[in-house]
């Protein structure tokens, strides 16, 4: 009977942390994407960012399904999102094209990351009402990452425009319905 109780408690603890483990997987994938970008392995970095987006999609679904949503989980998700969809896509584009612009390329790379952090902070202090205010950082990061695939086909200046527009969309005051 003792072992059954221990097993039951262990299963409950594991279940309670499932969403956080998925969130940390998101963060880890974003961290590896950053390291790979810094070492010039941009295509693998791109792939890891998209896999992180899948993990980000599933962590919230798991938390709701198991009824294990928590303030810790919400904060951890935001910390993971700034890595996977703020820093990683920004560095991917910086390494791929924006570094050619010198100071402005560096500035707008950091500006994008700052706007993403602001957007996440604003999200964390507002009540959930079924709407996002501004473009979610996950969407912005996926769009920035997806745009990387068009580098051979678009003028380099387009990427300054893309990163600036995505930055402003994240901090915008418009509402988007959650899906």
Secondary structure as UniProt FT lines:
FT   HELIX           2..38
FT   TURN            39..40
FT   HELIX           42..65
FT   TURN            66..67
FT   HELIX           71..81
FT   HELIX           82..87
FT   HELIX           88..96
FT   HELIX           98..101
FT   HELIX           103..125
FT   STRAND          131..133
FT   HELIX           137..148
FT   TURN            149..153
FT   HELIX           157..171
FT   STRAND          175..177
//
